[in-house]
């Protein structure tokens, strides 16, 4: 498998020498298997006992550039996209505070969908020769409108909806309420009502 990823220190199969921070800095320890290379790297100016564990099936080298292993450099150059993606997801998120994991999971999927939709819209505009800016909030509103419109149409067609719900749906759909047929309210005299 061709992957370069960081590891946490609590994995049982990692050698004890790789988890303990050395006294001399910078320090690099490398362990090779048939498929993977594990690098334990202690940075030069780190005051705490922090080490970085990087495992790679993509690069199989022990070479260093400026006292930093090339595997760590490869990780730093390629994983910047993941950090930016997470930053974009959290900048315009739909997730609220909830303890229900299915809701958090679904909101996370929506956040990722919004970021991907914005990227696709930017590429489409660029291919068409338009260099207009694509704002995250505009992309979010367009995506919501696309996802919700069919359900609003179905719900709006129901004749037994309450007036305030119907008006709210019309406001979301930006429909002209005056053009719709007038909502008739049936007034029942108080003598005909059931009273307990």
N, C-alpha and C positions, 0 to 999 in steps of 0.2 A: 504494500500500500504506500503510495507516494504522499506523505503528509509531514508537515513540520508543526509541532504543537508543544505547548508548555505542559508540565506535569505538576501536580501537588506533591508535597513531601510525604503525605500520609499513605502512599502506596506501599504495600508490603514487599513487593518484589524488587524495590530499589535498594541498592547496596547502602550500608550505613555510612561508608566513607563519602558518598555523594550527598548525603543530607546534612552532615556537619560542616559548618562554615570554617574555612581554614584561617590561620593567623596571618599568613602572607597574602597580600592583595596585589594585583588581580591574580586569580587562581582558576585554572581550568582542569577538569577531570573528564576523561572520555572513556566510554565503554561501548564496545561494538558487539553486536550479534549478527546473525546471518542476514536479517532483514532491517534492523534498526540501529541507530546510533544515539546514545544517550550522552548529553553534555551537562555537566554541573559547572556553572560559571559564577564566581564571586567577583563582583564589580570592584573597581579600584578605589572609588571614593565613597563607598557605602559604610556608614558608621555602625549600623546594626549588623547582626549576623545573618543577613539576608543573602540567599543564593537563588539562582535561577536554574531550573531544570528544563532542558529542551530536548525533546525526542524527535528524531527525523528519520524517515524512510526515503526522503527525497535526496538529501545530501549525505555523502559518505566520506567525510573529510575531517581531519584533525588540524587543518591549517588555521593560522590566526592572521588577522590584519589589525595592526595597532593594538596588540595585546587582547583583542576580542576575537573569539572563535567565529569562523565564517558561517557556521550553522546558526549562531545567535544573530549575526548580521542579516542572514537570509530571512530569519523569522521576523526581525524588526522591519525589513523592507516590504514583506508580503502581507503582514497582518495589520498594516495601517488601514486597509480597506475595511476590515472587520470593526475596528474602533470607530471609524467614520460612520459606518452603517448603524452601529448602536447609538451614536450621538444623534444622528438624524431621526432614529426611531423615538428617542426620548425628547427631542425638541418639540415635536407636535404630536403628542400621544393622546390616545382615546381612553387609556386605562385610568380608572378611578381607584380609590382605595377600597379594596375588597379582600376578604379572606377566602373567597371561593376560588379554588384553583382553576375550574373550567372557564370562569369568566376572565381571569387573568390570562389564561392561555389563548382564549379567543381574541382578547384585546391585543395581545402580542402579535398574533397573526395579522390582525387589521393594521397595526403599526407598520409591520414589514410590507404589507400590501401597498400601503400609502407611499412608502419610500420607493418601492419598485415601480409603482405607477408614475411617480414623479420622474424617475430616471428614464422610463420609456417615453414619456411625453417630451422630455428634453431632447432625447435622441431623435424623435420624430420631427420636432421643430428644426433641429440642426440639419437633418437630411433634407428638409424642405427649403433650407436656406434662410430660415427665420431665427434670429438670435435673441428673441424675446426672453425675458426672465420668467421662470415658472416658480411661483410662490407656493410654499408648502400648504398654506391654508386654502388656496384656490384649488389645488389638486385634491385636498381632503374633501372640500365641498362637492367637487365634481364626482369623486368616487362615491360619496354618500348618495348623491342624487341618482347615480347609475344603479347602485345596489337597492335603493328603496323605492324607486319610481313604480316598478311593476306591482309591489305590494300595496302601495298607496292607491293605485288604479283599482285594484281588486276591492280594497276596503271602502273606497269612495263610492263604488257602485252599489254597495249595500244600502237599502233604503231605510233601515231601522236604526241607523246610527243617531246618537244624540247630536243636538245642534252644535254644541261647542266642539265636539270631536270632529264633526264634519267641517266646521269653519277652520279648525286647526289644520286639518288635512289640506284644505283648499289653500291656506296660507303657505304651507310647505310646498305644495305643487305650483303656487303662484297662479292659481286660476282666478278668473273673474267671477266672483260670487253672484253679481247681479245678472250675469248671463245664464246662470243656472236656474232651474225651476224653483220657485219660491217654496221654502219649507213651510208646510202647513202644520200648525199646532192645533190639536183637537182640545177644545176646552169642554170639560165635563162639569156640569153644575154640581155644586157641593151636596145637594140632596141625593144625588145618585152615587156618591162615593161611599165606600165601605168605611165605617168608623167602628173601632172596637171600644 
